[in-house]
Amino acid sequence: MKKVVKFGGSSLASARQFKKVGDIIRSEKSRRYVVPSAPGKRNDKDEKVTDMLYQCYDAAAEGKSYKKILEKIKSRYMEIIDGLDLNLNLDHEFETIEENFIKKAGRDYAASRGEYLNGIVMANYLGYEFIDAAEVIFFDEDGSFEADITNRELGERLEHVERAVIPGFYGATHSGSIRTFSRGGSDVTGSIVAKAIHADMYENWTDVSGFLVADPRIIDNPEVIETITYRELRELAYMGASVLHEDAIFPVRKEGIPINIRNTNRPEEKGTLIVESTCRKPRYTITGVAGKKGFCSINIEKAMMNAEVGFGRKVLEVFEKYGISFEHMPSGIDTMTVFVHQSEFEEYEQSVIAGIHRAVEPDFVELESDLALVAVVGRGMKATRGTAGRIFSALAHARVNVKMIDQGSSELNIIIGVKNADFEAAIKAIYDIFISTEI
């Protein structure tokens, strides 16, 4: 069995955390390929190494004083090395980094050094081979990730390597310039490595015990989702539920490789298993509930709208003209409502209204602002009668007025529109009716 294990910044913030990670890796021989992030915060007042590297680079590139912050970065790594009793000296690496900062090697280069140095430390600590991501993960000169070339080169490189550490977050162009994924990109690296070696499992270790049914800022101690499908995850992630970098899903999904989200500080907990499909019966009717604020609705009414061919296309072309994407579009016989991000729409609202009048000659157009969308997601809803009824009952009991409801044909999710002011109350009501009462 082959596992790729990725550890986030909080999991590698100190020597104490490194030791936890070492125990986790050594506890299973299948954990053969390790993807580390840069050291994160040790406490709320601490700084992430990546942030310090950005500051140091900007100062050096502008000819300002940078030595003090460079020493802070060095001390973070020395603290880890000394705490692990390693015979390792990074002085030469820091000399090279300093030279390249002065030469203005780029902010991508600067940001990547946190993972690069942590990878060297991790490989030394575990006794694994260190493979620089710049040698096996490729971007084109425009900074776009080259998936096929990377998959081939990385697969060939790791084919005869029993155990290796590959730093997350970065790669390089064919000319050698360092390029990074967006922040959180170490998740992506782990997924790419898992695909290249045809791993049996991709374990993503972080500071939470998996995906939660609801936002812990709204619900106290929400339940952990035991198993979730990629489709359910996509729905929840789109609505703001985030533990895993979204781009990390696709490489492993293509290969059918499951992802296990685990907690470094609680390794005994199983976390959340993300799979393509499963016959496991979900613990609750719903898998999760998530949402976002800041939407507005444009309600268009016209008699006999349903008989007018091309009506919907003409309306959406008006939004397209102004670069506004729509979120949901529930409709009736003589009405059509378009939900959009309020921040995108406000600048063009009068132009859009005028455009709709010219395009389809509606009887009237009405706007409503300060709306939130709540997604109730779960594969268990399909086999459960009365799910929508329970949602409406719970919201009515909480005195939440429903502005819109939209259910996909897959019966995987139900989207509810409410006022921004009712957002938290709606989440709590839905959580209580489906989770608290089913525990």
VENLINLIN-V25240 format. One record per residue. N is the residue number from 1. RES is the residue in three letters. SS is DSSP state (helix for helix, strand for strand, loop for the rest). PHI is phi as a letter, one per 30 degrees, with the letter a starting at -180 (NA if undefined). NEAR is the number of other C-alpha atoms within 10 Angstrom. Layout:
N & RES & SS & PHI & NEAR
N & RES & SS & PHI & NEAR
This chain:
1 & MET & loop & NA & 9
2 & LYS & loop & b & 18
3 & LYS & strand & b & 22
4 & VAL & strand & c & 27
5 & VAL & strand & b & 29
6 & LYS & strand & c & 30
7 & PHE & strand & b & 27
8 & GLY & loop & d & 22
9 & GLY & helix & d & 26
10 & SER & helix & d & 22
11 & SER & helix & d & 28
12 & LEU & helix & b & 26
13 & ALA & loop & d & 24
14 & SER & loop & a & 21
15 & ALA & helix & d & 20
16 & ARG & helix & d & 14
17 & GLN & helix & d & 19
18 & PHE & helix & e & 24
19 & LYS & helix & d & 17
20 & LYS & helix & d & 16
21 & VAL & helix & d & 22
22 & GLY & helix & e & 14
23 & ASP & helix & d & 13
24 & ILE & helix & d & 16
25 & ILE & helix & d & 18
26 & ARG & helix & d & 12
27 & SER & loop & d & 10
28 & GLU & loop & b & 10
29 & LYS & loop & d & 11
30 & SER & loop & d & 17
31 & ARG & strand & d & 21
32 & ARG & strand & c & 20
33 & TYR & strand & b & 26
34 & VAL & strand & c & 26
35 & VAL & strand & c & 28
36 & PRO & strand & c & 32
37 & SER & loop & c & 30
38 & ALA & loop & d & 28
39 & PRO & loop & e & 27
40 & GLY & loop & c & 20
41 & LYS & loop & d & 17
42 & ARG & loop & d & 16
43 & ASN & loop & a & 10
44 & ASP & loop & d & 6
45 & LYS & loop & c & 6
46 & ASP & loop & d & 10
47 & GLU & loop & c & 14
48 & LYS & loop & d & 19
49 & VAL & helix & e & 24
50 & THR & helix & e & 22
51 & ASP & helix & d & 13
52 & MET & helix & d & 18
53 & LEU & helix & d & 23
54 & TYR & helix & e & 18
55 & GLN & helix & d & 17
56 & CYS & helix & d & 24
57 & TYR & helix & d & 27
58 & ASP & helix & e & 20
59 & ALA & helix & d & 17
60 & ALA & helix & d & 21
61 & ALA & helix & d & 18
62 & GLU & loop & c & 12
63 & GLY & loop & i & 10
64 & LYS & loop & c & 11
65 & SER & loop & d & 13
66 & TYR & loop & b & 19
67 & LYS & helix & e & 13
68 & LYS & helix & d & 10
69 & ILE & helix & d & 16
70 & LEU & helix & d & 19
71 & GLU & helix & d & 12
72 & LYS & helix & d & 15
73 & ILE & helix & d & 20
74 & LYS & helix & e & 15
75 & SER & helix & d & 12
76 & ARG & helix & d & 16
77 & TYR & helix & d & 22
78 & MET & helix & d & 18
79 & GLU & helix & d & 13
80 & ILE & helix & d & 22
81 & ILE & helix & d & 22
82 & ASP & helix & d & 12
83 & GLY & helix & d & 14
84 & LEU & loop & c & 16
85 & ASP & loop & h & 11
86 & LEU & loop & c & 13
87 & ASN & loop & c & 9
88 & LEU & loop & b & 13
89 & ASN & loop & b & 12
90 & LEU & loop & c & 14
91 & ASP & helix & e & 10
92 & HIS & helix & d & 9
93 & GLU & helix & d & 12
94 & PHE & helix & d & 17
95 & GLU & helix & d & 11
96 & THR & helix & d & 10
97 & ILE & helix & d & 18
98 & GLU & helix & d & 19
99 & GLU & helix & d & 12
100 & ASN & helix & d & 17
101 & PHE & helix & d & 23
102 & ILE & helix & d & 17
103 & LYS & loop & d & 11
104 & LYS & loop & h & 16
105 & ALA & loop & d & 16
106 & GLY & loop & j & 18
107 & ARG & helix & d & 18
108 & ASP & helix & d & 19
109 & TYR & helix & e & 23
110 & ALA & helix & e & 25
111 & ALA & helix & d & 25
112 & SER & helix & d & 26
113 & ARG & helix & d & 22
114 & GLY & helix & d & 27
115 & GLU & helix & d & 26
116 & TYR & helix & e & 25
117 & LEU & helix & d & 21
118 & ASN & helix & d & 25
119 & GLY & helix & d & 27
120 & ILE & helix & d & 21
121 & VAL & helix & d & 25
122 & MET & helix & d & 26
123 & ALA & helix & d & 21
124 & ASN & helix & d & 17
125 & TYR & helix & d & 18
126 & LEU & helix & d & 17
127 & GLY & loop & i & 12
128 & TYR & loop & c & 19
129 & GLU & strand & d & 18
130 & PHE & strand & c & 19
131 & ILE & strand & b & 20
132 & ASP & loop & d & 19
133 & ALA & helix & e & 24
134 & ALA & helix & d & 22
135 & GLU & helix & c & 16
136 & VAL & loop & b & 21
137 & ILE & loop & c & 28
138 & PHE & strand & c & 28
139 & PHE & strand & b & 25
140 & ASP & loop & d & 14
141 & GLU & loop & d & 14
142 & ASP & loop & d & 8
143 & GLY & loop & j & 16
144 & SER & loop & d & 13
145 & PHE & strand & d & 19
146 & GLU & loop & c & 13
147 & ALA & helix & d & 14
148 & ASP & helix & d & 11
149 & ILE & helix & d & 14
150 & THR & helix & d & 20
151 & ASN & helix & d & 21
152 & ARG & helix & d & 14
153 & GLU & helix & d & 16
154 & LEU & helix & d & 22
155 & GLY & helix & d & 19
156 & GLU & helix & d & 14
157 & ARG & helix & d & 15
158 & LEU & helix & d & 17
159 & GLU & loop & e & 11
160 & HIS & loop & c & 8
161 & VAL & loop & c & 13
162 & GLU & loop & d & 11
163 & ARG & loop & b & 19
164 & ALA & strand & b & 22
165 & VAL & strand & c & 28
166 & ILE & strand & b & 32
167 & PRO & loop & e & 32
168 & GLY & loop & d & 34
169 & PHE & loop & i & 30
170 & TYR & strand & b & 28
171 & GLY & strand & a & 28
172 & ALA & strand & a & 23
173 & THR & strand & d & 20
174 & HIS & loop & d & 14
175 & SER & loop & d & 9
176 & GLY & loop & j & 13
177 & SER & loop & d & 18
178 & ILE & strand & d & 24
179 & ARG & strand & b & 27
180 & THR & strand & c & 23
181 & PHE & loop & d & 21
182 & SER & loop & d & 13
183 & ARG & loop & e & 11
184 & GLY & loop & j & 19
185 & GLY & loop & d & 20
186 & SER & helix & d & 30
187 & ASP & helix & e & 30
188 & VAL & helix & d & 26
189 & THR & helix & e & 27
190 & GLY & helix & e & 29
191 & SER & helix & d & 29
192 & ILE & helix & d & 26
193 & VAL & helix & d & 30
194 & ALA & helix & e & 28
195 & LYS & helix & d & 25
196 & ALA & helix & d & 24
197 & ILE & loop & c & 20
198 & HIS & loop & h & 17
199 & ALA & loop & d & 22
200 & ASP & loop & d & 18
201 & MET & strand & a & 23
202 & TYR & strand & c & 28
203 & GLU & strand & c & 25
204 & ASN & strand & c & 26
205 & TRP & strand & c & 27
206 & THR & strand & b & 22
207 & ASP & loop & c & 17
208 & VAL & loop & b & 16
209 & SER & loop & d & 25
210 & GLY & loop & j & 26
211 & PHE & loop & d & 28
212 & LEU & strand & c & 24
213 & VAL & loop & d & 24
214 & ALA & loop & b & 25
215 & ASP & loop & d & 21
216 & PRO & loop & d & 11
217 & ARG & loop & d & 9
218 & ILE & loop & c & 13
219 & ILE & loop & c & 16
220 & ASP & loop & d & 10
221 & ASN & loop & h & 12
222 & PRO & loop & d & 17
223 & GLU & loop & d & 19
224 & VAL & strand & d & 18
225 & ILE & loop & d & 22
226 & GLU & loop & d & 20
227 & THR & strand & b & 22
228 & ILE & strand & b & 23
229 & THR & strand & d & 17
230 & TYR & helix & e & 18
231 & ARG & helix & d & 17
232 & GLU & helix & d & 22
233 & LEU & helix & d & 23
234 & ARG & helix & d & 15
235 & GLU & helix & d & 20
236 & LEU & helix & d & 26
237 & ALA & helix & d & 17
238 & TYR & helix & d & 15
239 & MET & loop & d & 18
240 & GLY & loop & j & 15
241 & ALA & loop & d & 21
242 & SER & loop & b & 16
243 & VAL & loop & b & 18
244 & LEU & loop & c & 21
245 & HIS & loop & e & 15
246 & GLU & loop & e & 16
247 & ASP & helix & d & 15
248 & ALA & helix & d & 19
249 & ILE & helix & d & 21
250 & PHE & helix & d & 15
251 & PRO & helix & e & 21
252 & VAL & helix & d & 25
253 & ARG & helix & d & 17
254 & LYS & helix & e & 10
255 & GLU & helix & c & 15
256 & GLY & loop & i & 17
257 & ILE & loop & d & 21
258 & PRO & strand & d & 22
259 & ILE & strand & c & 27
260 & ASN & strand & c & 22
261 & ILE & strand & d & 25
262 & ARG & strand & b & 26
263 & ASN & strand & c & 21
264 & THR & helix & e & 24
265 & ASN & helix & d & 17
266 & ARG & helix & b & 14
267 & PRO & loop & d & 15
268 & GLU & loop & d & 11
269 & GLU & loop & d & 12
270 & LYS & loop & d & 15
271 & GLY & loop & i & 24
272 & THR & strand & c & 22
273 & LEU & strand & c & 20
274 & ILE & strand & c & 26
275 & VAL & strand & b & 20
276 & GLU & loop & d & 17
277 & SER & loop & a & 14
278 & THR & loop & a & 12
279 & CYS & loop & c & 5
280 & ARG & loop & d & 8
281 & LYS & loop & d & 10
282 & PRO & loop & d & 17
283 & ARG & loop & d & 14
284 & TYR & loop & b & 19
285 & THR & loop & e & 19
286 & ILE & loop & c & 24
287 & THR & loop & d & 30
288 & GLY & strand & a & 29
289 & VAL & strand & b & 28
290 & ALA & strand & b & 23
291 & GLY & strand & a & 24
292 & LYS & strand & b & 18
293 & LYS & strand & c & 20
294 & GLY & strand & j & 16
295 & PHE & strand & c & 23
296 & CYS & strand & b & 24
297 & SER & strand & c & 25
298 & ILE & strand & c & 19
299 & ASN & strand & c & 18
300 & ILE & strand & c & 24
301 & GLU & strand & b & 20
302 & LYS & loop & a & 17
303 & ALA & loop & d & 12
304 & MET & loop & i & 10
305 & MET & helix & e & 19
306 & ASN & helix & d & 16
307 & ALA & helix & c & 10
308 & GLU & loop & c & 11
309 & VAL & loop & d & 9
310 & GLY & loop & i & 11
311 & PHE & helix & e & 14
312 & GLY & helix & d & 15
313 & ARG & helix & d & 11
314 & LYS & helix & d & 16
315 & VAL & helix & d & 21
316 & LEU & helix & d & 17
317 & GLU & helix & d & 16
318 & VAL & helix & d & 20
319 & PHE & helix & d & 22
320 & GLU & helix & d & 13
321 & LYS & helix & e & 10
322 & TYR & loop & c & 15
323 & GLY & loop & i & 12
324 & ILE & loop & c & 18
325 & SER & loop & c & 15
326 & PHE & strand & c & 15
327 & GLU & strand & c & 12
328 & HIS & strand & b & 17
329 & MET & loop & b & 17
330 & PRO & loop & d & 14
331 & SER & strand & b & 16
332 & GLY & loop & b & 10
333 & ILE & loop & d & 12
334 & ASP & loop & c & 15
335 & THR & strand & b & 19
336 & MET & strand & b & 20
337 & THR & strand & c & 19
338 & VAL & strand & c & 20
339 & PHE & strand & c & 25
340 & VAL & strand & b & 23
341 & HIS & strand & d & 21
342 & GLN & helix & d & 19
343 & SER & helix & d & 11
344 & GLU & helix & d & 16
345 & PHE & helix & d & 22
346 & GLU & helix & e & 14
347 & GLU & helix & d & 11
348 & TYR & helix & c & 14
349 & GLU & helix & e & 16
350 & GLN & helix & d & 11
351 & SER & helix & d & 15
352 & VAL & helix & d & 22
353 & ILE & helix & d & 20
354 & ALA & helix & d & 13
355 & GLY & helix & d & 18
356 & ILE & helix & d & 21
357 & HIS & helix & d & 17
358 & ARG & helix & d & 13
359 & ALA & helix & d & 16
360 & VAL & helix & b & 18
361 & GLU & loop & h & 14
362 & PRO & loop & d & 16
363 & ASP & loop & d & 12
364 & PHE & strand & a & 13
365 & VAL & strand & b & 18
366 & GLU & strand & b & 11
367 & LEU & strand & c & 14
368 & GLU & strand & b & 14
369 & SER & strand & c & 17
370 & ASP & strand & h & 15
371 & LEU & strand & c & 24
372 & ALA & strand & b & 24
373 & LEU & strand & c & 27
374 & VAL & strand & c & 23
375 & ALA & strand & c & 24
376 & VAL & strand & c & 28
377 & VAL & strand & b & 25
378 & GLY & loop & l & 25
379 & ARG & helix & d & 23
380 & GLY & helix & d & 17
381 & MET & helix & d & 21
382 & LYS & loop & d & 14
383 & ALA & loop & c & 10
384 & THR & loop & c & 11
385 & ARG & loop & d & 9
386 & GLY & loop & i & 9
387 & THR & helix & d & 18
388 & ALA & helix & d & 15
389 & GLY & helix & d & 10
390 & ARG & helix & d & 14
391 & ILE & helix & d & 20
392 & PHE & helix & d & 18
393 & SER & helix & d & 16
394 & ALA & helix & d & 20
395 & LEU & helix & d & 22
396 & ALA & helix & d & 14
397 & HIS & helix & d & 10
398 & ALA & loop & d & 15
399 & ARG & loop & i & 13
400 & VAL & loop & c & 19
401 & ASN & loop & d & 14
402 & VAL & loop & d & 15
403 & LYS & loop & c & 14
404 & MET & strand & a & 17
405 & ILE & strand & b & 17
406 & ASP & strand & b & 15
407 & GLN & strand & c & 15
408 & GLY & loop & d & 9
409 & SER & loop & d & 8
410 & SER & loop & d & 9
411 & GLU & loop & h & 14
412 & LEU & loop & d & 19
413 & ASN & strand & b & 24
414 & ILE & strand & b & 21
415 & ILE & strand & c & 19
416 & ILE & strand & b & 20
417 & GLY & strand & c & 27
418 & VAL & strand & b & 24
419 & LYS & strand & d & 21
420 & ASN & helix & e & 18
421 & ALA & helix & d & 13
422 & ASP & helix & c & 18
423 & PHE & helix & e & 20
424 & GLU & helix & d & 16
425 & ALA & helix & d & 17
426 & ALA & helix & d & 30
427 & ILE & helix & e & 21
428 & LYS & helix & d & 20
429 & ALA & helix & d & 22
430 & ILE & helix & d & 24
431 & TYR & helix & d & 23
432 & ASP & helix & d & 15
433 & ILE & helix & d & 15
434 & PHE & helix & c & 20
435 & ILE & helix & c & 19
436 & SER & helix & e & 14
437 & THR & loop & d & 9
438 & GLU & loop & c & 10
439 & ILE & loop & d & 9
